[in-house]
Amino acid sequence: MRQSIRGYTDGLIALAARPASGGTPGWAALATVTSDIVAVRAVLAESEDLRRALSDPDIPLAARRGILHDLFGSRIDAATLRVLDFILGADRATESVDDLEWLSERLNAAAKRLEPVGDIVLGTKAAEERLDGYAAALLETVHGAPALTALEDELFVFSQAVAGSEPLRQALTDREVPAPIRRKVVSDLLAGKAGAITASLAEYATQVGRPRDFEAFLGLLIDRVAAESNRRLADVRSAVELDDGQRAALATALGRAVGREVEVRVTVDPSVVAGFVATIGDTVVDGSARHQLELLKERLVSPEVRI
């Protein structure tokens, strides 16, 4: 079980506990996701073929996501599909079924307001991974570049405040100060001065890992938010201009491949010859004719190929 999955699930639960419209917590949305995950788990329990397909490391991630979208896309909530996309992408294929079973049990417990027992004390790398998963869940609720920029700015200002105040830095990095107290310090400091997502991220950073790593965790969160805009934008080089329908279809296909909704920005590039090349953050999806021809050429010149 990857720590990012645990962090992502903590993020879903934290969002459910926040006041929704009308001032009441958003447990109804989490209940829908929980019900959907339980239904998916039931189908998995009855279908060995489906379990095998989702667990096969030789099947590309985009194809495994596509299987779940094709089977459940019209039967479960869009939020649940995003959860499933994250789970499949966060861990090895061989762990996917176990991850979904764990998620079902954890969300069921959360729906009953049951909390895990014991403090979370992780090494730096594991804590960073869990924090990244938590951020992934919360950032799904942040829409638009201006909102992301504002969130990044709030986290940066807070990190500067911590670095510039020795008493504050000491309080937040001292292992002798209990985690609930450190969380309360952050909550009080950001109340009325930053948005709910900023506060949630900063508070969670006090609950995982070692206190001495808190400042580094803030830096990681700032970098994570800064990178989110690129992770949502697909720069596409296409051989021809695309109409609105083609852009929408391409956005859907690319979103399935990377596990999140993407915005497509298309540039016509005749050198592509046919098809497209899409860059989404660090991910490159090459569906160009030139790429296909290069692959064919490699196969033809390979020693194993006999013509």
Phi and psi in degrees as GROMACS dihedral restraints (atoms count N, CA, C in turn):
[ dihedral_restraints ]
;  ai    aj    ak    al  type     phi  dphi    fc
    3     4     5     6     1   -73.7    20    10
    4     5     6     7     1   142.7    20    10
    6     7     8     9     1   -63.1    20    10
    7     8     9    10     1   -28.3    20    10
    9    10    11    12     1   -62.3    20    10
   10    11    12    13     1   -33.4    20    10
   12    13    14    15     1   -69.0    20    10
   13    14    15    16     1   -41.0    20    10
   15    16    17    18     1   -63.7    20    10
   16    17    18    19     1   -42.4    20    10
   18    19    20    21     1   -65.4    20    10
   19    20    21    22     1   -41.4    20    10
   21    22    23    24     1   -61.1    20    10
   22    23    24    25     1   -41.9    20    10
   24    25    26    27     1   -66.0    20    10
   25    26    27    28     1   -40.8    20    10
   27    28    29    30     1   -57.8    20    10
   28    29    30    31     1   -38.3    20    10
   30    31    32    33     1   -64.9    20    10
   31    32    33    34     1   -42.5    20    10
   33    34    35    36     1   -59.4    20    10
   34    35    36    37     1   -42.4    20    10
   36    37    38    39     1   -69.1    20    10
   37    38    39    40     1   -38.9    20    10
   39    40    41    42     1   -62.9    20    10
   40    41    42    43     1   -39.8    20    10
   42    43    44    45     1   -64.9    20    10
   43    44    45    46     1   -37.1    20    10
   45    46    47    48     1   -66.0    20    10
   46    47    48    49     1   -31.1    20    10
   48    49    50    51     1   -80.5    20    10
   49    50    51    52     1   -12.9    20    10
   51    52    53    54     1   -75.7    20    10
   52    53    54    55     1   148.3    20    10
   54    55    56    57     1   -61.3    20    10
   55    56    57    58     1   131.5    20    10
   57    58    59    60     1   -98.4    20    10
   58    59    60    61     1  -163.5    20    10
   60    61    62    63     1   -61.0    20    10
   61    62    63    64     1   136.7    20    10
   63    64    65    66     1    90.9    20    10
   64    65    66    67     1    -4.1    20    10
   66    67    68    69     1    84.5    20    10
   67    68    69    70     1     5.1    20    10
   69    70    71    72     1  -100.4    20    10
   70    71    72    73     1   150.4    20    10
   72    73    74    75     1   -59.9    20    10
   73    74    75    76     1   153.4    20    10
   75    76    77    78     1   -91.1    20    10
   76    77    78    79     1    44.3    20    10
   78    79    80    81     1   -67.3    20    10
   79    80    81    82     1   -24.4    20    10
   81    82    83    84     1   -62.3    20    10
   82    83    84    85     1   -40.5    20    10
   84    85    86    87     1   -64.2    20    10
   85    86    87    88     1   -41.5    20    10
   87    88    89    90     1   -67.1    20    10
   88    89    90    91     1   -35.7    20    10
   90    91    92    93     1   -61.4    20    10
   91    92    93    94     1   -37.9    20    10
   93    94    95    96     1   -64.6    20    10
   94    95    96    97     1   -46.6    20    10
   96    97    98    99     1   -61.8    20    10
   97    98    99   100     1   -42.9    20    10
   99   100   101   102     1   -60.8    20    10
  100   101   102   103     1   -46.4    20    10
  102   103   104   105     1   -60.7    20    10
  103   104   105   106     1   -41.8    20    10
  105   106   107   108     1   -64.1    20    10
  106   107   108   109     1   -44.8    20    10
  108   109   110   111     1   -63.3    20    10
  109   110   111   112     1   -39.2    20    10
  111   112   113   114     1   -61.6    20    10
  112   113   114   115     1   -40.1    20    10
  114   115   116   117     1   -66.3    20    10
  115   116   117   118     1   -41.5    20    10
  117   118   119   120     1   -63.4    20    10
  118   119   120   121     1   -42.3    20    10
  120   121   122   123     1   -61.3    20    10
  121   122   123   124     1   -37.8    20    10
  123   124   125   126     1   -64.6    20    10
  124   125   126   127     1   -40.7    20    10
  126   127   128   129     1   -65.1    20    10
  127   128   129   130     1   -41.6    20    10
  129   130   131   132     1   -60.1    20    10
  130   131   132   133     1   -39.7    20    10
  132   133   134   135     1   -63.2    20    10
  133   134   135   136     1   -27.8    20    10
  135   136   137   138     1   -95.3    20    10
  136   137   138   139     1   -11.1    20    10
  138   139   140   141     1  -123.8    20    10
  139   140   141   142     1   103.0    20    10
  141   142   143   144     1   -66.5    20    10
  142   143   144   145     1   -35.5    20    10
  144   145   146   147     1   -61.6    20    10
  145   146   147   148     1   -42.2    20    10
  147   148   149   150     1   -67.7    20    10
  148   149   150   151     1   -43.3    20    10
  150   151   152   153     1   -59.9    20    10
  151   152   153   154     1   -41.3    20    10
  153   154   155   156     1   -65.9    20    10
  154   155   156   157     1   -40.7    20    10
  156   157   158   159     1   -64.8    20    10
  157   158   159   160     1   -42.9    20    10
  159   160   161   162     1   -71.8    20    10
  160   161   162   163     1   -21.3    20    10
  162   163   164   165     1   -99.5    20    10
  163   164   165   166     1     0.6    20    10
  165   166   167   168     1   -85.4    20    10
  166   167   168   169     1   112.0    20    10
  168   169   170   171     1   -68.2    20    10
  169   170   171   172     1   -14.7    20    10
  171   172   173   174     1   -82.4    20    10
  172   173   174   175     1   -10.7    20    10
  174   175   176   177     1   -91.5    20    10
  175   176   177   178     1   123.8    20    10
  177   178   179   180     1   -56.9    20    10
  178   179   180   181     1   151.5    20    10
  180   181   182   183     1   -56.5    20    10
  181   182   183   184     1   -44.6    20    10
  183   184   185   186     1   -59.5    20    10
  184   185   186   187     1   -36.8    20    10
  186   187   188   189     1   -70.3    20    10
  187   188   189   190     1   -38.7    20    10
  189   190   191   192     1   -67.4    20    10
  190   191   192   193     1   -39.4    20    10
  192   193   194   195     1   -62.7    20    10
  193   194   195   196     1   -40.5    20    10
  195   196   197   198     1   -60.7    20    10
  196   197   198   199     1   -36.1    20    10
  198   199   200   201     1   -59.7    20    10
  199   200   201   202     1   -48.0    20    10
  201   202   203   204     1   -66.8    20    10
  202   203   204   205     1   -39.1    20    10
  204   205   206   207     1   -62.9    20    10
  205   206   207   208     1   -42.7    20    10
  207   208   209   210     1   -66.6    20    10
  208   209   210   211     1   -38.4    20    10
  210   211   212   213     1   -77.2    20    10
  211   212   213   214     1   -39.4    20    10
  213   214   215   216     1  -118.8    20    10
  214   215   216   217     1    -4.4    20    10
  216   217   218   219     1   -54.0    20    10
  217   218   219   220     1   -35.0    20    10
  219   220   221   222     1   -95.6    20    10
  220   221   222   223     1     1.8    20    10
  222   223   224   225     1  -116.7    20    10
  223   224   225   226     1   -14.6    20    10
  225   226   227   228     1  -128.9    20    10
  226   227   228   229     1   165.5    20    10
  228   229   230   231     1   -69.2    20    10
  229   230   231   232     1   150.3    20    10
  231   232   233   234     1   -59.6    20    10
  232   233   234   235     1   -35.0    20    10
  234   235   236   237     1   -62.6    20    10
  235   236   237   238     1   -36.6    20    10
  237   238   239   240     1   -66.7    20    10
  238   239   240   241     1   -38.7    20    10
  240   241   242   243     1   -61.3    20    10
  241   242   243   244     1   -38.2    20    10
  243   244   245   246     1   -64.9    20    10
  244   245   246   247     1   -38.5    20    10
  246   247   248   249     1   -62.9    20    10
  247   248   249   250     1   -46.2    20    10
  249   250   251   252     1   -62.8    20    10
  250   251   252   253     1   -41.1    20    10
  252   253   254   255     1   -59.0    20    10
  253   254   255   256     1   -43.3    20    10
  255   256   257   258     1   -65.0    20    10
  256   257   258   259     1   -46.5    20    10
  258   259   260   261     1   -59.1    20    10
  259   260   261   262     1   -45.3    20    10
  261   262   263   264     1   -64.6    20    10
  262   263   264   265     1   -36.5    20    10
  264   265   266   267     1   -81.7    20    10
  265   266   267   268     1   -16.5    20    10
  267   268   269   270     1   -87.7    20    10
  268   269   270   271     1   -17.1    20    10
  270   271   272   273     1  -135.8    20    10
  271   272   273   274     1   172.4    20    10
  273   274   275   276     1   -66.2    20    10
  274   275   276   277     1   149.4    20    10
  276   277   278   279     1   -56.5    20    10
  277   278   279   280     1   -36.9    20    10
  279   280   281   282     1   -66.1    20    10
  280   281   282   283     1   -17.3    20    10
  282   283   284   285     1   -99.7    20    10
  283   284   285   286     1    -2.5    20    10
  285   286   287   288     1   -59.1    20    10
  286   287   288   289     1   -46.4    20    10
  288   289   290   291     1   -65.5    20    10
  289   290   291   292     1   -44.1    20    10
  291   292   293   294     1   -62.5    20    10
  292   293   294   295     1   -38.6    20    10
  294   295   296   297     1   -61.8    20    10
  295   296   297   298     1   -42.8    20    10
  297   298   299   300     1   -66.9    20    10
  298   299   300   301     1   -36.1    20    10
  300   301   302   303     1   -66.0    20    10
  301   302   303   304     1   -43.8    20    10
  303   304   305   306     1   -62.1    20    10
  304   305   306   307     1   -43.4    20    10
  306   307   308   309     1   -60.7    20    10
  307   308   309   310     1   -42.6    20    10
  309   310   311   312     1   -59.0    20    10
  310   311   312   313     1   -45.7    20    10
  312   313   314   315     1   -67.8    20    10
  313   314   315   316     1   -39.7    20    10
  315   316   317   318     1   -67.7    20    10
  316   317   318   319     1   -41.9    20    10
  318   319   320   321     1   -69.3    20    10
  319   320   321   322     1   -35.8    20    10
  321   322   323   324     1   -61.2    20    10
  322   323   324   325     1   -42.3    20    10
  324   325   326   327     1   -64.5    20    10
  325   326   327   328     1   -40.8    20    10
  327   328   329   330     1   -64.6    20    10
  328   329   330   331     1   -37.0    20    10
  330   331   332   333     1   -62.3    20    10
  331   332   333   334     1   -26.4    20    10
  333   334   335   336     1   -93.5    20    10
  334   335   336   337     1    10.0    20    10
  336   337   338   339     1    62.6    20    10
  337   338   339   340     1    32.4    20    10
  339   340   341   342     1   -92.0    20    10
  340   341   342   343     1   135.7    20    10
  342   343   344   345     1  -113.7    20    10
  343   344   345   346     1   146.6    20    10
  345   346   347   348     1   -61.2    20    10
  346   347   348   349     1   147.7    20    10
  348   349   350   351     1   -96.3    20    10
  349   350   351   352     1   138.6    20    10
  351   352   353   354     1   102.4    20    10
  352   353   354   355     1   152.6    20    10
  354   355   356   357     1   -77.6    20    10
  355   356   357   358     1   152.9    20    10
  357   358   359   360     1   -94.6    20    10
  358   359   360   361     1   111.7    20    10
  360   361   362   363     1  -128.3    20    10
  361   362   363   364     1   107.0    20    10
  363   364   365   366     1  -118.5    20    10
  364   365   366   367     1   155.1    20    10
  366   367   368   369     1   -67.0    20    10
  367   368   369   370     1   168.9    20    10
  369   370   371   372     1   -58.0    20    10
  370   371   372   373     1   -49.9    20    10
  372   373   374   375     1   -64.4    20    10
  373   374   375   376     1   -44.2    20    10
  375   376   377   378     1   -64.9    20    10
  376   377   378   379     1   -40.1    20    10
  378   379   380   381     1   -65.3    20    10
  379   380   381   382     1   -41.3    20    10
  381   382   383   384     1   -61.5    20    10
  382   383   384   385     1   -39.9    20    10
  384   385   386   387     1   -66.2    20    10
  385   386   387   388     1   -41.8    20    10
  387   388   389   390     1   -67.3    20    10
  388   389   390   391     1   -40.6    20    10
  390   391   392   393     1   -63.0    20    10
  391   392   393   394     1   -38.7    20    10
  393   394   395   396     1   -64.7    20    10
  394   395   396   397     1   -40.1    20    10
  396   397   398   399     1   -64.5    20    10
  397   398   399   400     1   -40.6    20    10
  399   400   401   402     1   -62.0    20    10
  400   401   402   403     1   -45.0    20    10
  402   403   404   405     1   -62.2    20    10
  403   404   405   406     1   -38.2    20    10
  405   406   407   408     1   -58.8    20    10
  406   407   408   409     1   -42.5    20    10
  408   409   410   411     1   -65.9    20    10
  409   410   411   412     1   -45.0    20    10
  411   412   413   414     1   -70.5    20    10
  412   413   414   415     1   -35.8    20    10
  414   415   416   417     1   -70.1    20    10
  415   416   417   418     1   -18.6    20    10
  417   418   419   420     1   -63.8    20    10
  418   419   420   421     1   -19.2    20    10
  420   421   422   423     1   -95.8    20    10
  421   422   423   424     1    -0.4    20    10
  423   424   425   426     1  -100.2    20    10
  424   425   426   427     1   118.0    20    10
  426   427   428   429     1  -115.3    20    10
  427   428   429   430     1   127.7    20    10
  429   430   431   432     1    95.1    20    10
  430   431   432   433     1   146.8    20    10
  432   433   434   435     1   -60.9    20    10
  433   434   435   436     1   -40.2    20    10
  435   436   437   438     1   -60.1    20    10
  436   437   438   439     1   -39.8    20    10
  438   439   440   441     1   -67.1    20    10
  439   440   441   442     1   -38.5    20    10
  441   442   443   444     1   -66.1    20    10
  442   443   444   445     1   -40.3    20    10
  444   445   446   447     1   -63.9    20    10
  445   446   447   448     1   -42.2    20    10
  447   448   449   450     1   -62.9    20    10
  448   449   450   451     1   -40.7    20    10
  450   451   452   453     1   -63.7    20    10
  451   452   453   454     1   -44.6    20    10
  453   454   455   456     1   -60.6    20    10
  454   455   456   457     1   -42.7    20    10
  456   457   458   459     1   -62.8    20    10
  457   458   459   460     1   -42.4    20    10
  459   460   461   462     1   -64.0    20    10
  460   461   462   463     1   -41.9    20    10
  462   463   464   465     1   -65.4    20    10
  463   464   465   466     1   -38.7    20    10
  465   466   467   468     1   -66.2    20    10
  466   467   468   469     1   -44.8    20    10
  468   469   470   471     1   -60.2    20    10
  469   470   471   472     1   -42.0    20    10
  471   472   473   474     1   -65.9    20    10
  472   473   474   475     1   -41.7    20    10
  474   475   476   477     1   -62.3    20    10
  475   476   477   478     1   -37.3    20    10
  477   478   479   480     1   -67.6    20    10
  478   479   480   481     1   -36.6    20    10
  480   481   482   483     1   -64.1    20    10
  481   482   483   484     1   -41.2    20    10
  483   484   485   486     1   -64.9    20    10
  484   485   486   487     1   -45.9    20    10
  486   487   488   489     1   -66.1    20    10
  487   488   489   490     1   -29.0    20    10
  489   490   491   492     1   -90.1    20    10
  490   491   492   493     1    -2.4    20    10
  492   493   494   495     1  -126.4    20    10
  493   494   495   496     1   107.7    20    10
  495   496   497   498     1   -62.2    20    10
  496   497   498   499     1   -42.4    20    10
  498   499   500   501     1   -61.1    20    10
  499   500   501   502     1   -40.5    20    10
  501   502   503   504     1   -68.1    20    10
  502   503   504   505     1   -44.7    20    10
  504   505   506   507     1   -60.8    20    10
  505   506   507   508     1   -40.6    20    10
  507   508   509   510     1   -63.7    20    10
  508   509   510   511     1   -41.7    20    10
  510   511   512   513     1   -65.0    20    10
  511   512   513   514     1   -33.7    20    10
  513   514   515   516     1   -92.3    20    10
  514   515   516   517     1    -9.0    20    10
  516   517   518   519     1  -119.8    20    10
  517   518   519   520     1     3.0    20    10
  519   520   521   522     1   -84.8    20    10
  520   521   522   523     1   121.4    20    10
  522   523   524   525     1   -69.8    20    10
  523   524   525   526     1   -14.4    20    10
  525   526   527   528     1   -81.0    20    10
  526   527   528   529     1   -13.6    20    10
  528   529   530   531     1   -88.3    20    10
  529   530   531   532     1   121.4    20    10
  531   532   533   534     1   -58.6    20    10
  532   533   534   535     1   147.7    20    10
  534   535   536   537     1   -56.5    20    10
  535   536   537   538     1   -41.7    20    10
  537   538   539   540     1   -61.1    20    10
  538   539   540   541     1   -34.1    20    10
  540   541   542   543     1   -69.1    20    10
  541   542   543   544     1   -43.9    20    10
  543   544   545   546     1   -62.4    20    10
  544   545   546   547     1   -39.0    20    10
  546   547   548   549     1   -63.3    20    10
  547   548   549   550     1   -40.6    20    10
  549   550   551   552     1   -65.8    20    10
  550   551   552   553     1   -36.5    20    10
  552   553   554   555     1   -60.3    20    10
  553   554   555   556     1   -46.7    20    10
  555   556   557   558     1   -63.9    20    10
  556   557   558   559     1   -44.3    20    10
  558   559   560   561     1   -59.1    20    10
  559   560   561   562     1   -45.3    20    10
  561   562   563   564     1   -66.2    20    10
  562   563   564   565     1   -39.3    20    10
  564   565   566   567     1   -66.9    20    10
  565   566   567   568     1   -36.2    20    10
  567   568   569   570     1   -93.4    20    10
  568   569   570   571     1    -8.7    20    10
  570   571   572   573     1   -59.7    20    10
  571   572   573   574     1   121.8    20    10
  573   574   575   576     1    77.7    20    10
  574   575   576   577     1    -3.7    20    10
  576   577   578   579     1  -114.0    20    10
  577   578   579   580     1   -13.9    20    10
  579   580   581   582     1  -147.6    20    10
  580   581   582   583     1   161.9    20    10
  582   583   584   585     1   -72.3    20    10
  583   584   585   586     1   169.3    20    10
  585   586   587   588     1   -64.1    20    10
  586   587   588   589     1   -37.5    20    10
  588   589   590   591     1   -67.3    20    10
  589   590   591   592     1   -42.9    20    10
  591   592   593   594     1   -57.5    20    10
  592   593   594   595     1   -48.0    20    10
  594   595   596   597     1   -62.5    20    10
  595   596   597   598     1   -43.0    20    10
  597   598   599   600     1   -62.0    20    10
  598   599   600   601     1   -43.0    20    10
  600   601   602   603     1   -65.1    20    10
  601   602   603   604     1   -46.7    20    10
  603   604   605   606     1   -65.7    20    10
  604   605   606   607     1   -39.1    20    10
  606   607   608   609     1   -65.7    20    10
  607   608   609   610     1   -42.0    20    10
  609   610   611   612     1   -63.0    20    10
  610   611   612   613     1   -32.7    20    10
  612   613   614   615     1   -63.0    20    10
  613   614   615   616     1   -20.1    20    10
  615   616   617   618     1   -83.9    20    10
  616   617   618   619     1   -11.3    20    10
  618   619   620   621     1  -101.8    20    10
  619   620   621   622     1   -12.3    20    10
  621   622   623   624     1  -121.0    20    10
  622   623   624   625     1   149.7    20    10
  624   625   626   627     1    73.7    20    10
  625   626   627   628     1  -168.2    20    10
  627   628   629   630     1   -91.7    20    10
  628   629   630   631     1   142.2    20    10
  630   631   632   633     1   -53.8    20    10
  631   632   633   634     1   -35.3    20    10
  633   634   635   636     1   -63.8    20    10
  634   635   636   637     1   -17.6    20    10
  636   637   638   639     1   -90.5    20    10
  637   638   639   640     1     2.1    20    10
  639   640   641   642     1   -58.2    20    10
  640   641   642   643     1   -45.2    20    10
  642   643   644   645     1   -63.1    20    10
  643   644   645   646     1   -38.9    20    10
  645   646   647   648     1   -64.7    20    10
  646   647   648   649     1   -36.4    20    10
  648   649   650   651     1   -64.5    20    10
  649   650   651   652     1   -38.5    20    10
  651   652   653   654     1   -62.0    20    10
  652   653   654   655     1   -41.5    20    10
  654   655   656   657     1   -62.5    20    10
  655   656   657   658     1   -39.8    20    10
  657   658   659   660     1   -62.7    20    10
  658   659   660   661     1   -41.8    20    10
  660   661   662   663     1   -64.7    20    10
  661   662   663   664     1   -40.3    20    10
  663   664   665   666     1   -61.5    20    10
  664   665   666   667     1   -45.1    20    10
  666   667   668   669     1   -64.6    20    10
  667   668   669   670     1   -37.2    20    10
  669   670   671   672     1   -65.2    20    10
  670   671   672   673     1   -42.7    20    10
  672   673   674   675     1   -68.4    20    10
  673   674   675   676     1   -40.0    20    10
  675   676   677   678     1   -61.6    20    10
  676   677   678   679     1   -35.4    20    10
  678   679   680   681     1   -78.7    20    10
  679   680   681   682     1   -16.5    20    10
  681   682   683   684     1   -63.5    20    10
  682   683   684   685     1   -35.7    20    10
  684   685   686   687     1   -60.3    20    10
  685   686   687   688     1   -44.2    20    10
  687   688   689   690     1   -66.9    20    10
  688   689   690   691     1   -33.2    20    10
  690   691   692   693     1   -69.0    20    10
  691   692   693   694     1   -19.1    20    10
  693   694   695   696     1  -100.6    20    10
  694   695   696   697     1   -10.4    20    10
  696   697   698   699     1  -106.4    20    10
  697   698   699   700     1   125.9    20    10
  699   700   701   702     1  -102.4    20    10
  700   701   702   703     1   110.3    20    10
  702   703   704   705     1   -84.6    20    10
  703   704   705   706     1   113.1    20    10
  705   706   707   708     1  -112.5    20    10
  706   707   708   709     1   126.8    20    10
  708   709   710   711     1  -101.8    20    10
  709   710   711   712     1   119.2    20    10
  711   712   713   714     1  -120.7    20    10
  712   713   714   715     1   148.0    20    10
  714   715   716   717     1   -67.6    20    10
  715   716   717   718     1   -28.1    20    10
  717   718   719   720     1  -135.7    20    10
  718   719   720   721     1   163.1    20    10
  720   721   722   723     1   -67.7    20    10
  721   722   723   724     1   141.7    20    10
  723   724   725   726     1  -106.6    20    10
  724   725   726   727     1   139.9    20    10
  726   727   728   729     1   -83.2    20    10
  727   728   729   730     1   178.0    20    10
  729   730   731   732     1   -60.6    20    10
  730   731   732   733     1   -40.3    20    10
  732   733   734   735     1   -64.8    20    10
  733   734   735   736     1   -41.2    20    10
  735   736   737   738     1   -67.4    20    10
  736   737   738   739     1   -38.5    20    10
  738   739   740   741     1   -62.8    20    10
  739   740   741   742     1   -42.8    20    10
  741   742   743   744     1   -64.1    20    10
  742   743   744   745     1   -42.9    20    10
  744   745   746   747     1   -64.9    20    10
  745   746   747   748     1   -39.8    20    10
  747   748   749   750     1   -66.8    20    10
  748   749   750   751     1   -41.3    20    10
  750   751   752   753     1   -60.9    20    10
  751   752   753   754     1   -40.7    20    10
  753   754   755   756     1   -63.7    20    10
  754   755   756   757     1   -45.2    20    10
  756   757   758   759     1   -65.6    20    10
  757   758   759   760     1   -42.6    20    10
  759   760   761   762     1   -68.7    20    10
  760   761   762   763     1   -38.1    20    10
  762   763   764   765     1   -60.8    20    10
  763   764   765   766     1   -39.3    20    10
  765   766   767   768     1   -64.8    20    10
  766   767   768   769     1   -38.0    20    10
  768   769   770   771     1   -67.2    20    10
  769   770   771   772     1   -38.1    20    10
  771   772   773   774     1  -102.9    20    10
  772   773   774   775     1    -7.0    20    10
  774   775   776   777     1    82.0    20    10
  775   776   777   778     1    24.1    20    10
  777   778   779   780     1  -157.2    20    10
  778   779   780   781     1   159.8    20    10
  780   781   782   783     1   -69.1    20    10
  781   782   783   784     1   138.5    20    10
  783   784   785   786     1  -128.3    20    10
  784   785   786   787     1   153.0    20    10
  786   787   788   789     1  -103.0    20    10
  787   788   789   790     1   129.7    20    10
  789   790   791   792     1   -95.2    20    10
  790   791   792   793     1   128.0    20    10
  792   793   794   795     1  -119.1    20    10
  793   794   795   796     1   114.3    20    10
  795   796   797   798     1  -104.1    20    10
  796   797   798   799     1   133.0    20    10
  798   799   800   801     1  -121.8    20    10
  799   800   801   802     1   129.1    20    10
  801   802   803   804     1   -76.3    20    10
  802   803   804   805     1   125.7    20    10
  804   805   806   807     1  -136.5    20    10
  805   806   807   808     1   101.1    20    10
  807   808   809   810     1   -59.0    20    10
  808   809   810   811     1   -22.9    20    10
  810   811   812   813     1   -67.2    20    10
  811   812   813   814     1   -16.8    20    10
  813   814   815   816     1   -68.9    20    10
  814   815   816   817     1   -23.9    20    10
  816   817   818   819     1    76.4    20    10
  817   818   819   820     1   -60.6    20    10
  819   820   821   822     1  -158.5    20    10
  820   821   822   823     1   156.2    20    10
  822   823   824   825     1    82.2    20    10
  823   824   825   826     1  -145.9    20    10
  825   826   827   828     1  -156.7    20    10
  826   827   828   829     1   163.9    20    10
  828   829   830   831     1  -130.2    20    10
  829   830   831   832     1   122.8    20    10
  831   832   833   834     1  -115.9    20    10
  832   833   834   835     1   134.7    20    10
  834   835   836   837     1  -117.8    20    10
  835   836   837   838     1   121.5    20    10
  837   838   839   840     1  -126.1    20    10
  838   839   840   841     1    99.3    20    10
  840   841   842   843     1    62.0    20    10
  841   842   843   844     1  -121.0    20    10
  843   844   845   846     1   -92.3    20    10
  844   845   846   847     1     0.8    20    10
  846   847   848   849     1   -98.4    20    10
  847   848   849   850     1   132.5    20    10
  849   850   851   852     1  -117.9    20    10
  850   851   852   853     1   125.2    20    10
  852   853   854   855     1  -111.7    20    10
  853   854   855   856     1   109.7    20    10
  855   856   857   858     1  -105.2    20    10
  856   857   858   859     1   102.7    20    10
  858   859   860   861     1  -112.9    20    10
  859   860   861   862     1    29.7    20    10
  861   862   863   864     1   -85.3    20    10
  862   863   864   865     1   155.6    20    10
  864   865   866   867     1   -64.1    20    10
  865   866   867   868     1   -37.5    20    10
  867   868   869   870     1   -58.1    20    10
  868   869   870   871     1   -43.6    20    10
  870   871   872   873     1   -64.0    20    10
  871   872   873   874     1   -43.3    20    10
  873   874   875   876     1   -62.5    20    10
  874   875   876   877     1   -39.2    20    10
  876   877   878   879     1   -66.2    20    10
  877   878   879   880     1   -37.5    20    10
  879   880   881   882     1   -65.8    20    10
  880   881   882   883     1   -40.1    20    10
  882   883   884   885     1   -63.2    20    10
  883   884   885   886     1   -42.0    20    10
  885   886   887   888     1   -62.7    20    10
  886   887   888   889     1   -41.7    20    10
  888   889   890   891     1   -62.1    20    10
  889   890   891   892     1   -41.4    20    10
  891   892   893   894     1   -61.0    20    10
  892   893   894   895     1   -40.8    20    10
  894   895   896   897     1   -67.8    20    10
  895   896   897   898     1   -37.4    20    10
  897   898   899   900     1   -69.8    20    10
  898   899   900   901     1   -31.8    20    10
  900   901   902   903     1   -93.3    20    10
  901   902   903   904     1    -2.4    20    10
  903   904   905   906     1   -67.1    20    10
  904   905   906   907     1   141.0    20    10
  906   907   908   909     1   -59.6    20    10
  907   908   909   910     1   -25.2    20    10
  909   910   911   912     1   -76.5    20    10
  910   911   912   913     1   -16.8    20    10
  912   913   914   915     1   -85.4    20    10
  913   914   915   916     1   130.2    20    10
  915   916   917   918     1  -120.2    20    10
  916   917   918   919     1   126.2    20    10
